[in-house]
């Protein structure tokens, strides 16, 4: 199985990509608050096969944060829960929305990133990882080689 990760994608760019959603392994939106040196961010990701909580894969969206006020973390959690559902489970700096709606299209991920940017005054950067995507499929989807980050190793 080959894996391909595309990174440093904007919310506008990802909305233009038309890829096979069945081949998405995960996506991540990292929203940074200015100035970047303060390392303040809210991130959201979704792993198709689930994210481990104490070694148990858990399906649903996950929020993580750094140097963000508790009140804003609570607002972000409520915003995501209201939008996508799920049962909230805290685990350190990660908040799981277990059973939340899953989505993998570029249009939906890009729109969600724009909503996070507007709502929480963030600058979003998106990464997305695929499995078994052929070169022809990558080109047809509009995925740019300049944003491709190879993942070395055997992924079977």
C-alpha positions as CSV (number, residue, x, y, z in Angstrom):
1,X,0.0,0.0,0.0
2,X,1.4,3.4,-0.9
3,X,0.6,6.5,1.1
4,X,0.7,10.1,0.1
5,X,0.4,13.1,2.3
6,X,-0.4,16.6,1.0
7,X,0.4,19.4,3.3
8,X,0.4,23.2,3.7
9,X,-2.9,23.4,1.8
10,X,-5.2,26.4,2.2
11,X,-9.0,26.1,2.7
12,X,-9.5,27.5,-0.8
13,X,-7.1,25.1,-2.4
14,X,-8.6,21.9,-0.9
15,X,-12.1,22.8,-2.0
16,X,-10.8,22.6,-5.7
17,X,-9.5,19.0,-5.3
18,X,-11.8,16.3,-6.5
19,X,-10.3,13.0,-5.1
20,X,-11.7,9.6,-4.2
21,X,-12.9,10.0,-0.7
22,X,-12.6,6.2,-0.1
23,X,-8.8,6.6,-0.3
24,X,-8.5,9.2,2.4
25,X,-6.8,8.0,5.6
26,X,-7.0,11.2,7.5
27,X,-7.2,15.0,7.4
28,X,-6.0,17.7,9.7
29,X,-6.8,21.4,10.0
30,X,-4.3,23.4,12.2
31,X,-5.6,26.9,13.0
32,X,-2.8,29.2,14.3
33,X,-3.5,32.4,16.1
34,X,-1.2,35.4,15.3
35,X,1.5,36.0,16.2
36,X,2.8,32.5,15.3
37,X,5.7,32.8,17.8
38,X,3.1,32.5,20.7
39,X,2.4,28.9,19.5
40,X,-1.4,29.3,20.1
41,X,-3.5,27.0,18.0
42,X,-6.6,25.0,17.7
43,X,-6.3,21.8,15.6
44,X,-9.0,19.4,14.4
45,X,-8.4,16.0,12.7
46,X,-10.3,12.9,11.6
47,X,-8.7,9.5,11.2
48,X,-10.9,7.1,9.1
49,X,-9.9,4.1,11.1
50,X,-10.3,5.9,14.4
51,X,-8.0,7.7,16.9
52,X,-6.8,5.7,19.9
53,X,-8.0,6.6,23.4
54,X,-6.0,4.3,25.7
55,X,-5.3,1.9,22.8
56,X,-8.9,1.7,21.7
57,X,-9.6,3.2,18.3
58,X,-12.4,5.8,18.6
59,X,-14.3,7.1,15.6
60,X,-15.0,10.8,15.3
61,X,-13.5,14.2,15.1
62,X,-10.7,15.1,17.5
63,X,-9.9,18.7,18.6
64,X,-6.5,19.6,20.1
65,X,-5.1,22.9,21.3
66,X,-2.1,24.7,22.7
67,X,-1.9,27.9,24.7
68,X,-5.7,28.6,24.2
69,X,-7.8,29.9,27.0
70,X,-10.2,27.3,28.5
71,X,-13.2,29.4,27.6
72,X,-12.2,29.4,23.9
73,X,-11.5,25.6,24.0
74,X,-15.0,25.1,25.4
75,X,-16.4,27.4,22.6
76,X,-14.6,25.4,19.9
77,X,-15.8,22.1,21.4
78,X,-19.4,23.4,21.4
79,X,-19.1,24.7,17.9
80,X,-17.8,21.4,16.5
81,X,-20.3,19.3,18.6
82,X,-23.2,21.5,17.5
83,X,-22.1,21.1,13.9
84,X,-21.2,17.4,13.8
85,X,-22.5,15.8,16.9
86,X,-20.7,13.2,19.0
87,X,-20.1,12.5,22.7
88,X,-17.4,14.7,24.2
89,X,-14.5,12.9,25.9
90,X,-11.5,14.8,27.2
91,X,-8.0,13.2,27.2
92,X,-5.4,15.8,28.1
93,X,-5.1,18.4,25.4
94,X,-7.3,16.3,23.0
95,X,-11.1,16.4,23.0
96,X,-12.8,13.5,21.2
97,X,-16.2,13.9,19.7
98,X,-16.9,10.2,19.7
99,X,-19.4,9.2,17.0
100,X,-19.4,12.6,15.3
101,X,-20.2,12.9,11.6
102,X,-17.3,11.9,9.4
103,X,-16.6,13.8,6.2
104,X,-13.7,13.6,3.8
105,X,-14.4,15.7,0.7
106,X,-12.2,18.7,-0.1
107,X,-15.3,20.9,-0.2
108,X,-16.4,19.9,3.3
109,X,-13.0,20.0,4.8
110,X,-12.2,23.4,3.2
111,X,-15.6,24.9,4.3
112,X,-15.1,23.7,7.9
113,X,-11.6,25.2,7.9
114,X,-13.0,28.5,6.7
115,X,-15.6,28.4,9.5
116,X,-12.9,27.8,12.1
117,X,-10.8,30.6,10.7
118,X,-13.7,33.1,10.8
119,X,-15.1,32.0,14.2
120,X,-11.9,31.8,16.1
121,X,-9.6,34.3,14.2
122,X,-7.2,31.6,13.0
123,X,-5.1,31.0,9.9
124,X,-5.7,27.4,8.8
125,X,-3.3,25.0,7.2
126,X,-4.6,21.6,6.0
127,X,-3.0,18.3,5.5
128,X,-4.6,15.2,4.0
129,X,-3.3,11.7,3.7
130,X,-4.3,9.0,1.1
131,X,-3.7,5.3,0.6
132,X,-3.2,3.6,-2.7
133,X,-3.8,6.7,-4.8
134,X,-2.3,6.3,-8.3
135,X,-0.4,9.0,-10.1
136,X,-3.3,9.3,-12.6
137,X,-5.8,9.6,-9.7
138,X,-3.6,12.3,-8.1
139,X,-3.4,14.3,-11.4
140,X,-7.1,13.9,-12.2
141,X,-8.0,15.1,-8.6
142,X,-5.9,18.2,-9.1
143,X,-3.6,17.4,-6.2
144,X,-0.4,19.4,-6.8
145,X,3.0,17.7,-6.7
146,X,4.4,20.8,-5.0
147,X,2.3,19.9,-1.9
148,X,3.2,16.2,-1.8
149,X,5.1,15.0,1.2
150,X,6.4,11.5,0.5
151,X,5.9,9.0,3.3
152,X,8.8,6.5,3.1
153,X,8.7,2.9,4.2
154,X,6.5,-0.1,3.8
155,X,2.9,0.6,4.6
156,X,1.3,-2.8,4.2
